[in-house]
Amino acid sequence: MTDKLHQIEELVTPAAEALGFEIVRVSIGGGGRAKLQIMAERADGTMTVDDCAALSREVSAVLDVEDPISGEYLLEVSSPGIDRPLTRLKDFERFAGFEAKLERREAIEGRRRFRGQLQGVDGGSVILRMEGETVTIPFEEIDKAKLVLTDELLAAAGH
């Protein structure tokens, strides 16, 4: 996470926690106009449209005062969705049994990308079963990870 994103996450986390939310991910993207995206959820994994609106109002007030981004930008507050990013060690534990894609920061034996069934965590490492083998990847070496949209995931989400 870049210093700017880390700074923004530190600014908005207290407001989110005061409303009962956990920050899942903060990212900045966009083409012509920057977009600040904040993904959040309640401890039980829920996030309604009304929750997004309430958090957006609180976060917007904090960002207006602190002004961490120069120039104009669009603020987007959302839920992580079904095929959500996995950004915290507890996400890998919570979604054990489901399929995920992981990308390491650096290749090991020429490989950076992995796809398989999450087996949970062991200490500070993520355990992934893929094609009959089990791999253990230290959490701090994971660059990106997300759940894969499968029938099992849809069923578990009630869709």
Residue frames relative to the residue before (quaternion, step in Angstrom):
aa qw qx qy qz dx dy dz
M 1.0000 0.0000 0.0000 0.0000 0.00 0.00 0.00
T 0.4510 -0.6928 0.4891 0.2781 3.55 -0.86 0.92
D 0.6638 -0.5014 0.3717 0.4120 3.55 -1.26 0.37
K 0.6414 0.5324 -0.3265 0.4457 3.61 0.97 -0.84
L 0.6760 0.4799 -0.2966 0.4740 3.59 0.88 -0.91
H 0.6316 0.5259 -0.3256 0.4675 3.56 1.03 -0.80
Q 0.6370 0.5270 -0.3175 0.4645 3.59 0.99 -0.85
I 0.6651 0.4945 -0.3016 0.4712 3.59 0.91 -0.92
E 0.6446 0.5166 -0.3290 0.4576 3.59 0.93 -0.85
E 0.6558 0.5024 -0.3136 0.4682 3.60 0.96 -0.80
L 0.6455 0.5245 -0.3185 0.4548 3.60 1.07 -0.69
V 0.7766 0.3867 -0.1982 0.4562 3.59 0.85 -0.94
T 0.5182 0.6761 -0.4088 0.3275 3.61 1.15 -0.45
P 0.6663 0.4920 -0.3450 0.4415 3.67 0.77 -0.80
A 0.6444 0.5090 -0.3238 0.4699 3.61 0.99 -0.78
A 0.6490 0.5125 -0.3116 0.4681 3.58 0.99 -0.85
E 0.6811 0.4918 -0.2918 0.4572 3.58 0.86 -0.95
A 0.6158 0.5514 -0.3450 0.4447 3.60 1.06 -0.70
L 0.7040 0.4228 -0.2519 0.5120 3.59 1.16 -0.57
G 0.5837 -0.6133 0.3584 0.3934 3.59 1.29 -0.02
F 0.5668 0.5947 -0.3805 0.4247 3.59 1.23 0.43
E 0.2571 -0.7055 0.6327 0.1892 3.52 -1.36 0.38
I 0.4113 -0.6833 0.5435 0.2620 3.56 -1.01 0.83
V 0.2523 -0.7665 0.5761 0.1301 3.57 -0.86 1.01
R 0.7864 -0.1565 0.1359 0.5819 3.58 0.89 -0.94
V 0.1376 -0.7282 0.6644 0.0964 3.52 -1.26 0.65
S 0.1056 0.7945 -0.5921 0.0836 3.59 -0.83 0.97
I 0.2278 -0.7369 0.6194 0.1461 3.52 -1.28 0.48
G 0.1154 0.7833 -0.6010 0.1091 3.55 -0.89 0.97
G 0.3473 0.7512 -0.5296 0.1857 3.51 -1.20 -0.50
G 0.4279 -0.6702 0.5425 0.2710 3.49 -1.35 0.24
G 0.8242 0.1608 -0.0592 0.5397 3.54 0.02 -1.30
R 0.7904 0.1686 -0.0690 0.5849 3.55 0.93 -0.93
A 0.4817 -0.6910 0.4576 0.2848 3.56 -0.76 1.03
K 0.1410 -0.7662 0.6213 0.0846 3.56 -1.15 0.70
L 0.1886 -0.7525 0.6245 0.0904 3.54 -0.81 1.09
Q 0.0803 -0.8045 0.5883 0.0148 3.56 -0.58 1.16
I 0.0619 -0.7713 0.6334 0.0067 3.52 -0.92 1.01
M 0.1252 -0.7722 0.6209 0.0503 3.55 -0.68 1.14
A 0.0687 0.7973 -0.5936 0.0850 3.54 -0.90 0.95
E 0.0362 -0.7790 0.6250 0.0346 3.53 -1.34 0.24
R 0.5395 -0.5642 0.4989 0.3766 3.53 -1.31 0.23
A 0.6929 -0.4756 0.3322 0.4282 3.59 -1.23 0.32
D 0.6917 0.4615 -0.2836 0.4777 3.62 1.11 -0.62
G 0.5994 -0.6100 0.3375 0.3933 3.60 1.29 0.16
T 0.5706 0.5983 -0.3902 0.4053 3.60 1.23 0.01
M 0.0629 0.7609 -0.6447 0.0380 3.53 -1.32 0.45
T 0.1515 -0.8131 0.5592 0.0567 3.58 -0.37 1.24
V 0.6707 -0.4552 0.3811 0.4446 3.55 -1.32 0.11
D 0.6455 0.5138 -0.3197 0.4660 3.60 0.98 -0.81
D 0.6120 0.5370 -0.3416 0.4695 3.59 1.09 -0.71
C 0.6443 0.5209 -0.3177 0.4611 3.58 0.95 -0.90
A 0.6614 0.5077 -0.3063 0.4593 3.59 0.94 -0.88
A 0.6593 0.5041 -0.3117 0.4627 3.59 0.92 -0.89
L 0.6752 0.4791 -0.2972 0.4757 3.58 0.90 -0.89
S 0.6150 0.5562 -0.3427 0.4416 3.58 1.01 -0.78
R 0.6511 0.5134 -0.3171 0.4603 3.61 0.93 -0.87
E 0.6848 0.4883 -0.2865 0.4588 3.59 0.88 -0.94
V 0.6744 0.4946 -0.2857 0.4679 3.56 0.90 -0.97
S 0.6298 0.5454 -0.3266 0.4463 3.57 0.98 -0.84
A 0.6460 0.5184 -0.3160 0.4628 3.58 0.98 -0.84
V 0.6514 0.5076 -0.3080 0.4725 3.58 0.97 -0.87
L 0.6931 0.4819 -0.2796 0.4574 3.57 0.86 -0.97
D 0.6066 0.5513 -0.3548 0.4497 3.61 1.08 -0.65
V 0.6818 0.4763 -0.2804 0.4792 3.58 1.01 -0.83
E 0.7543 0.4118 -0.2095 0.4664 3.58 0.80 -1.06
D 0.1241 -0.8582 0.4864 0.1070 3.60 1.20 -0.61
P 0.1321 0.8470 -0.5064 0.0936 3.63 0.71 1.03
I 0.7231 0.3662 -0.2265 0.5401 3.60 1.24 -0.33
S 0.3232 -0.7487 0.5432 0.1998 3.55 -0.73 1.03
G 0.7790 0.3036 -0.2435 0.4917 3.55 -1.06 0.76
E 0.6646 -0.4998 0.3818 0.4035 3.50 -1.36 -0.05
Y 0.0646 0.7762 -0.6261 0.0361 3.53 -1.19 0.61
L 0.4110 -0.6721 0.5613 0.2534 3.52 -1.30 0.41
L 0.2419 -0.7576 0.5900 0.1395 3.59 -0.90 0.93
E 0.0226 -0.7807 0.6243 -0.0160 3.56 -0.85 1.01
V 0.0673 -0.7715 0.6325 0.0135 3.56 -0.73 1.11
S 0.0898 0.8190 -0.5549 0.1148 3.58 -0.72 1.07
S 0.5322 -0.5475 0.5151 0.3895 3.50 -1.38 0.06
P 0.6059 -0.5686 0.3974 0.3894 3.60 -1.17 0.32
G 0.4211 -0.7111 0.4689 0.3116 3.60 1.16 -0.44
I 0.6910 -0.4853 0.3369 0.4166 3.55 -1.31 0.13
D 0.7631 0.2764 -0.1660 0.5602 3.60 0.80 -0.99
R 0.0012 0.8925 -0.4447 0.0754 3.46 0.93 1.19
P 0.5215 -0.5758 0.5051 0.3760 3.54 -1.27 0.32
L 0.2817 -0.7153 0.6137 0.1800 3.54 -1.18 0.63
T 0.0168 0.8608 -0.5033 0.0731 3.57 -0.22 1.27
R 0.7385 0.3237 -0.1923 0.5594 3.56 1.25 -0.36
L 0.6242 -0.5553 0.3857 0.3914 3.57 -1.09 0.67
K 0.6546 0.5267 -0.3235 0.4352 3.60 0.97 -0.80
D 0.5548 0.5925 -0.3977 0.4279 3.63 1.18 -0.41
F 0.6647 0.5077 -0.3024 0.4571 3.58 0.98 -0.85
E 0.6323 0.5041 -0.3183 0.4947 3.58 1.14 -0.61
R 0.6722 0.5281 -0.2872 0.4321 3.56 0.86 -1.03
F 0.7802 0.3273 -0.1667 0.5064 3.59 0.97 -0.82
A 0.2203 0.7701 -0.5551 0.2241 3.58 1.14 0.62
G 0.7289 0.3826 -0.3120 0.4744 3.55 -0.98 0.92
F 0.6894 0.4354 -0.2765 0.5086 3.58 1.23 -0.34
E 0.5495 -0.6186 0.4615 0.3201 3.54 -1.28 0.50
A 0.0006 -0.7988 0.6004 -0.0370 3.55 -1.04 0.85
K 0.2909 -0.6880 0.6316 0.2078 3.51 -1.40 0.39
L 0.0535 -0.7875 0.6139 0.0097 3.57 -0.97 0.89
E 0.1037 -0.7669 0.6297 0.0676 3.52 -1.16 0.64
R 0.3330 -0.7493 0.5445 0.1766 3.55 -0.77 1.08
R 0.5935 -0.5525 0.4417 0.3840 3.56 -1.24 0.45
E 0.7996 0.0722 -0.0106 0.5961 3.58 0.97 -0.87
A 0.5488 -0.6354 0.4381 0.3211 3.54 -1.12 0.70
I 0.1532 -0.7230 0.6653 0.1057 3.52 -1.26 0.64
E 0.8244 -0.0467 -0.0317 0.5632 3.57 -0.67 1.12
G 0.7171 -0.4795 0.2309 0.4499 3.55 1.00 0.94
R 0.6833 0.4802 -0.2841 0.4710 3.58 1.23 0.11
R 0.1265 -0.7920 0.5955 0.0463 3.56 -0.97 0.99
R 0.7562 0.3772 -0.1897 0.5000 3.59 1.06 -0.76
F 0.0417 -0.7849 0.6177 -0.0250 3.52 -1.04 0.92
R 0.0165 -0.7753 0.6314 0.0045 3.56 -1.14 0.69
G 0.3400 0.7288 -0.5378 0.2531 3.52 -0.82 1.01
Q 0.6528 -0.5013 0.3939 0.4091 3.54 -1.33 -0.23
L 0.4345 -0.6912 0.5168 0.2577 3.54 -0.84 1.05
Q 0.1804 -0.7877 0.5838 0.0780 3.54 -1.00 0.93
G 0.6585 -0.4816 0.3092 0.4888 3.58 1.29 0.12
V 0.5164 -0.6182 0.4878 0.3365 3.53 -1.22 -0.55
D 0.1393 -0.7364 0.6542 0.1014 3.50 -1.33 0.42
G 0.7959 -0.0881 0.0102 0.5988 3.55 -0.21 1.28
G 0.7804 -0.2871 0.2371 0.5024 3.56 -0.66 -1.11
S 0.6166 0.5471 -0.3417 0.4514 3.57 1.21 0.44
V 0.3900 -0.6952 0.5644 0.2144 3.52 -1.24 0.67
I 0.2169 -0.7703 0.5891 0.1119 3.56 -0.94 0.91
L 0.0271 -0.7986 0.5984 -0.0593 3.55 -0.80 1.13
R 0.1921 -0.7612 0.6086 0.1152 3.58 -0.89 0.98
M 0.0904 0.7941 -0.5916 0.1063 3.54 -0.75 1.08
E 0.8647 -0.0725 0.0167 0.4967 3.52 -0.91 1.03
G 0.7791 -0.3838 0.1857 0.4596 3.56 0.79 1.04
E 0.7183 0.3682 -0.2640 0.5280 3.60 1.20 -0.17
T 0.3015 -0.7322 0.5813 0.1874 3.54 -1.20 0.54
V 0.1003 -0.7857 0.6090 0.0424 3.55 -0.89 0.98
T 0.2169 -0.7449 0.6197 0.1187 3.53 -1.18 0.69
I 0.0530 -0.8072 0.5874 -0.0257 3.55 -0.69 1.14
P 0.4309 -0.6946 0.5028 0.2810 3.61 -0.67 1.01
F 0.5639 -0.6467 0.4015 0.3203 3.58 -0.82 1.05
E 0.6914 0.4985 -0.2978 0.4299 3.60 0.86 -0.89
E 0.6495 0.5042 -0.3202 0.4706 3.60 1.26 -0.23
I 0.5555 0.5976 -0.3974 0.4200 3.60 1.29 -0.04
D 0.2938 -0.7652 0.5536 0.1471 3.55 -0.76 1.11
K 0.7848 -0.0562 0.0853 0.6112 3.57 0.91 -1.00
A 0.0768 0.7723 -0.6297 0.0333 3.51 -1.21 0.60
K 0.0741 0.7882 -0.6088 0.0521 3.55 -1.11 0.67
L 0.5387 -0.5864 0.4900 0.3548 3.51 -1.28 0.44
V 0.3663 -0.6910 0.5781 0.2328 3.54 -1.21 0.59
L 0.4455 -0.6906 0.5060 0.2618 3.56 -0.90 0.96
T 0.0999 0.7872 -0.5936 0.1343 3.57 -0.42 1.29
D 0.6712 -0.4667 0.3762 0.4361 3.57 -1.29 0.20
E 0.6391 0.5364 -0.3216 0.4476 3.59 1.02 -0.82
L 0.6620 0.4950 -0.3055 0.4726 3.57 0.95 -0.84
L 0.6393 0.5207 -0.3169 0.4688 3.58 0.98 -0.83
A 0.6551 0.5085 -0.3113 0.4641 3.58 0.96 -0.86
A 0.6637 0.5054 -0.3018 0.4615 3.58 0.95 -0.86
A 0.6833 0.4671 -0.2757 0.4888 3.58 1.14 -0.66
G 0.5186 -0.6729 0.3939 0.3509 3.59 1.29 -0.05
H 0.5168 0.6360 -0.4183 0.3918 3.59 1.16 0.55
